[in-house]
Amino acid sequence: RGPREHSVKIDDRGITVDGTRYLFTSLYSFWVEHETPSPRLFLTMRGIVAPHFSLTLDSREQGDQVRDHLRNHVEEKEQGPHLGEHLAEIFGL
């Protein structure tokens, strides 16, 4: 099966993914990757068992806008796909 579509909203307080709000204080870092055909946003949350999000963006322009906004609130730190994402691809999940 293909990637799932998510509802994502970014405002001045945080990021909402599929109705769950993550305040900027709960985010550890972010990275916008432009190396792939569709840019991707990687988000790392604070905590030991914290989610790691990988969200595909619509365009390079959107990636630049997201990056410019997030830089004001969260540390920008280079990152890539999480181990779980690789395992999901291997097992077709």
C-alpha positions as CSV (number, residue, x, y, z in Angstrom):
1,R,0.0,0.0,0.0
2,G,1.1,3.6,-0.6
3,P,1.8,6.3,1.9
4,R,-1.1,7.6,4.0
5,E,-2.3,11.1,3.6
6,H,-2.1,13.3,6.8
7,S,-3.9,16.5,7.8
8,V,-1.1,18.9,8.9
9,K,-1.4,22.4,10.2
10,I,1.4,24.6,11.4
11,D,0.8,27.8,13.3
12,D,2.5,30.0,15.9
13,R,2.0,27.5,18.8
14,G,2.9,24.2,17.2
15,I,2.1,21.5,14.7
16,T,-1.2,19.6,14.4
17,V,-1.0,16.2,12.7
18,D,-4.3,14.3,12.1
19,G,-5.9,16.3,15.0
20,T,-3.2,15.8,17.5
21,R,-1.5,19.0,18.6
22,Y,2.3,19.1,19.3
23,L,3.4,22.3,20.9
24,F,6.8,23.6,19.8
25,T,8.1,23.0,23.3
26,S,7.5,19.2,22.7
27,L,9.5,19.2,19.5
28,Y,13.2,18.4,19.7
29,S,14.2,19.2,16.1
30,F,13.1,19.3,12.5
31,W,14.7,19.0,9.0
32,V,13.3,19.7,5.6
33,E,14.9,17.4,3.0
34,H,15.0,18.7,-0.5
35,E,17.1,15.8,-2.0
36,T,14.2,13.6,-3.0
37,P,11.7,14.4,-5.8
38,S,9.1,15.5,-3.2
39,P,10.6,17.4,-0.2
40,R,10.0,15.7,3.2
41,L,9.6,17.2,6.7
42,F,11.2,15.2,9.5
43,L,10.1,16.0,13.0
44,T,11.7,14.6,16.2
45,M,9.8,14.9,19.4
46,R,11.2,15.1,23.0
47,G,11.1,12.1,25.2
48,I,12.3,8.5,25.3
49,V,9.4,6.9,23.4
50,A,8.8,10.0,21.3
51,P,7.3,9.8,17.8
52,H,9.4,10.6,14.8
53,F,7.4,12.0,11.8
54,S,8.2,11.9,8.2
55,L,5.8,14.0,6.1
56,T,6.0,14.5,2.4
57,L,5.4,18.1,1.3
58,D,3.8,19.2,-1.9
59,S,6.6,21.3,-3.4
60,R,10.0,22.7,-2.9
61,E,8.4,26.1,-2.3
62,Q,6.2,24.6,0.5
63,G,9.3,23.1,2.0
64,D,11.0,26.4,2.0
65,Q,8.0,28.1,3.7
66,V,7.8,25.4,6.3
67,R,11.5,25.6,7.0
68,D,11.4,29.4,7.4
69,H,8.5,29.2,9.8
70,L,9.9,26.3,12.0
71,R,13.3,27.9,12.3
72,N,11.8,30.6,14.5
73,H,10.5,28.0,17.0
74,V,12.5,24.7,16.8
75,E,16.1,23.7,16.4
76,E,17.0,22.7,12.8
77,K,19.0,19.6,12.8
78,E,19.9,17.4,9.8
79,Q,18.1,14.0,10.0
80,G,16.7,11.4,7.7
81,P,14.2,8.6,7.8
82,H,13.9,6.8,11.1
83,L,14.7,3.1,11.4
84,G,11.0,2.2,11.7
85,E,10.4,3.8,8.3
86,H,13.0,1.5,6.7
87,L,11.5,-1.5,8.4
88,A,8.0,-0.6,7.3
89,E,9.3,-0.4,3.7
90,I,11.0,-3.8,3.9
91,F,7.9,-5.5,5.3
92,G,5.5,-3.6,3.0
93,L,3.7,-1.9,5.9
